[in-house]
Amino acid sequence: MSKPAKPAATGDQPPKSKKMLIIIIAVVVLVVGGGAGAYFFMNKSDHSAKKEHAAEAEDAASADEGDGGEEDSGGHEKTPPKFVELGTFTGKLVDANAERYLQATISVKLSKPELEEKVKEYNPEILHKINMVLQSKRSAELETTVGKEKLAAEIKVQVEYVLGLRKSAPPIRTSPEPDANAESGQDAHSAPEHKEESRSKKGVEAILFTTFIIQ
């Protein structure tokens, strides 16, 4: 008897193992691709957020720099000065040939604002000193800018003394009659001889005349 014939092998269909391999590769590709896309998206969003935050911080720093106070040469912010008005003074000058009067409105510029309360506390004594200085002058020596600056400097040291910023009391001297024949390196219009101390040791920066009238 002859053996039954074996069925012919069908070679046109891929084995199941190949199909599974293709499916697994496709799934891996999708997973890897999706993960890379998500990482790229998240990293880009984080980078944009950091960039935006840095820009906001830079803008804030620029605004702070623009609004900041004035700085000195050492890079430290300077305290703005404080101006305190002392009032209007009227005093008779010591002119020999005529009755002349000075009327001046005076303010004090403080480089240390905390001195404002002390100026108010000692106001009567400050006004007394200023009146004594004004009434020791002659009209001729107050007609020039140099003479007015000298007067301001003399008032300044008197205010400093009243506020306790100077140990010794500056003298108040009546100006002598100008001698036309005298030859001297200094006259009634010369600069004051008071030794100026550094601003850090004082606090009275300047005496200001907002009005100045000689009658």
C-alpha positions in Angstrom: 0.0 0.0 0.0 1.2 3.4 -0.8 1.6 6.0 2.1 -0.9 8.9 2.1 0.6 12.1 0.6 1.6 14.9 3.1 -0.2 18.2 2.6 1.9 20.8 0.8 3.4 23.5 3.0 1.9 27.0 2.5 4.9 29.4 2.2 2.9 32.5 1.4 1.8 33.3 5.1 4.3 34.6 7.7 4.7 32.6 10.9 2.9 33.8 14.0 6.2 34.6 15.6 7.1 37.2 13.0 3.7 38.9 13.4 4.2 39.2 17.1 7.7 40.6 16.6 6.4 43.2 14.3 3.6 44.2 16.7 6.1 44.4 19.6 8.5 46.6 17.6 5.6 48.9 16.6 4.5 49.2 20.2 8.1 50.0 21.4 8.5 52.6 18.7 5.2 54.3 19.7 6.1 54.3 23.4 9.6 55.6 22.8 8.4 58.3 20.4 5.6 59.4 22.7 8.0 59.6 25.6 10.5 61.7 23.7 7.7 64.0 22.5 6.4 64.4 26.1 9.9 65.1 27.4 10.6 67.6 24.6 7.3 69.4 25.3 7.8 69.5 29.1 11.4 70.6 28.8 10.4 73.4 26.3 7.7 74.6 28.7 10.0 74.6 31.7 12.6 76.5 29.7 10.1 79.1 28.6 8.9 79.6 32.2 12.4 80.1 33.4 13.1 82.6 30.6 9.9 84.5 31.4 10.8 84.5 35.1 14.3 85.8 34.4 12.9 88.6 32.2 10.5 89.6 35.0 13.3 89.7 37.5 15.4 91.8 35.2 12.5 94.3 34.7 12.0 94.5 38.5 15.7 95.1 39.1 15.7 97.9 36.4 12.7 99.5 38.1 14.3 99.4 41.5 17.5 100.9 40.1 15.5 103.7 38.5 13.5 104.5 41.6 16.5 104.2 44.0 18.0 107.2 45.9 21.1 109.0 44.9 24.4 107.2 45.7 27.6 108.6 46.8 31.1 107.8 45.4 31.3 104.7 47.6 28.2 103.2 46.1 26.1 103.8 49.3 22.7 105.4 49.0 22.8 108.9 50.3 20.1 110.2 52.7 18.3 113.1 51.2 18.8 116.4 53.0 16.2 118.0 55.2 15.4 121.7 55.0 14.2 123.5 58.1 13.0 127.2 57.9 14.2 129.3 60.8 12.1 132.3 59.9 12.5 135.9 58.8 14.9 138.1 60.7 15.1 141.9 60.8 18.1 143.5 62.4 19.7 146.9 62.5 23.2 147.0 61.0 26.1 148.9 62.7 26.6 151.5 60.0 27.9 154.7 61.6 26.7 157.2 59.0 23.1 155.9 58.5 20.5 153.7 59.9 20.5 150.5 57.7 18.5 147.4 58.3 18.8 143.9 57.1 15.8 141.6 56.5 16.5 138.0 55.7 14.6 134.7 55.6 16.9 131.9 56.6 16.7 128.1 56.3 19.1 125.5 57.4 20.0 122.5 55.3 20.6 119.4 57.4 22.6 116.4 56.0 21.4 114.4 59.0 17.6 114.6 59.1 17.5 113.4 62.7 18.7 116.9 63.7 15.4 118.5 62.7 13.9 117.8 66.1 16.9 119.2 67.8 16.7 122.4 65.8 13.1 122.8 66.9 14.0 122.1 70.5 16.8 124.7 70.6 15.0 127.1 68.3 15.0 130.1 70.7 18.7 129.9 71.3 19.4 129.5 67.5 17.3 132.6 66.8 19.2 134.6 69.4 22.6 133.6 68.0 21.4 134.5 64.4 20.1 137.9 65.5 23.4 138.7 67.3 25.4 137.8 64.2 23.2 139.9 61.9 23.3 143.0 64.1 27.1 142.8 64.2 27.4 143.5 60.5 27.8 146.6 58.3 25.8 147.0 55.0 29.0 147.4 53.0 30.3 143.9 53.8 26.9 142.3 52.9 26.6 143.8 49.5 28.8 141.3 47.7 28.3 137.5 47.2 31.5 136.8 49.2 30.1 138.9 52.1 26.8 137.0 52.1 28.7 133.6 52.0 30.8 134.8 54.9 27.7 135.7 56.9 26.1 132.3 56.1 29.3 130.5 57.3 29.3 132.5 60.6 25.6 131.6 61.2 26.4 128.0 60.4 29.0 127.6 63.1 26.7 129.3 65.6 23.9 126.8 64.8 26.4 123.9 65.0 27.5 125.1 68.5 23.9 125.3 69.8 23.2 121.8 68.5 26.2 120.5 70.3 28.2 119.8 67.1 31.1 122.1 68.2 32.8 122.2 71.6 33.8 125.8 71.7 31.5 128.8 71.2 32.4 130.8 68.0 32.9 134.5 68.9 30.6 137.2 67.5 32.6 140.2 66.6 31.5 143.6 65.3 33.1 144.2 61.9 35.4 147.2 62.0 35.0 150.2 59.8 36.7 149.5 56.5 40.0 151.4 56.1 40.5 152.5 52.5 44.2 153.2 53.1 44.9 149.8 54.7 46.7 147.3 52.6 46.0 143.8 53.8 45.6 140.4 52.3 42.2 140.1 53.9 39.3 142.6 54.2 35.8 142.7 55.4 34.8 140.5 52.4 37.3 137.8 52.9 36.3 134.2 53.4 35.6 133.1 57.0 38.4 131.6 59.0 36.3 128.8 60.6 37.9 125.4 60.0 35.4 123.3 58.2 35.0 119.7 59.5 33.9 116.8 57.4 30.3 116.3 56.7 30.1 113.0 58.6 31.1 114.7 61.8 28.6 117.5 61.4 25.1 117.6 60.2 24.5 121.2 59.3 25.3 121.3 55.6 24.5 124.9 54.8 22.7 128.1 55.8 20.4 129.4 53.0 19.0 132.9 52.5 15.7 132.6 50.7 15.3 136.4 50.9 18.0 139.0 51.6 17.1 142.7 51.7 19.2 145.7 52.9 17.2 148.9 53.5 
